[in-house]
Amino acid sequence: MKSGDYRIESSHPVSSRLLPSPDAFIYCFRDGALAVAMAAKSVTTPAGQEIRVIYIPTGEVIFLKSAEAPIPILD
């Protein structure tokens, strides 16, 4: 694993135009704010799955992008 104190992770591949390698499950960062910003701008395949940012030394989840709820269709 690459060095860094913060990890973006998901049980599904994570991708973004801003991330270095497409469709990886884990990315590591030294800066927490950068990790959160990257996670917020990222998507999963299939779309709408959970993305987490973990502070590695403690294992604390510092950011969670939950699965998106479907938009109800109103008649």
N, C-alpha and C positions, 0 to 999 in steps of 0.2 A: 504494500500500500504506500502511496506517496505520503510525504510528511505534511502535517497540517493539524491544527487543533479542532477544525470543524469539518464535518462530513455531510454532504448531501447524499441521501439514500432513498431508495424505493424498492419495492418488490417487483417493479416493472421497469423496463428501460426508460431512462430520462434523457430528454434531448432539448436543445436550445441552440439558436444560432450563435450564442455567446459562449457555450461550453466547448472545451477543446476536442473531445472525442464524442461522436454521436452514439446514442443508444447504449451508454454504460449504465450500470446500476449504482455506482458509487463515485463521487467526486470529492476530493479533499482540498481545503482552503486554510490559510493561516489567519484570515480576517473573517470574523463572524458576520459583520455587516455585509461584506461581499458575498459570503455563502448564502445569507438570507435573500439578498437581492437576486442572485442567480437562481435560487430555488423558486422564487416568486415568478420569475420570467420563464421558467421551464415547463415542459409538458411531458406526459408519459405516453407510452405506446402499450396498450390501447389508451386513448385519451381519458382524462378524468380520474386517474388513480392517485393515491396519496403520495406526497413527497415530504420528507422530513429533513431538518437540519439538526445534527447531533453535535453537542460539545463533547469531544472525544474523552478528555480527562475524567469527566464525571458521568458520561452517558446520558446527560440531560437533553431532552428534546427542546430546542430553543425556538423552533419554527415548524409549523405543520400546515401544509397545503392539502386540505381534505379533498376527497372525491367530490366533484361538482354534482350538485343535485339537478335532476332534470327540470327543465322549465315547464310548468303546467300549461296546458293549452286551454284557454278560456273560450267558451262559446258565446 
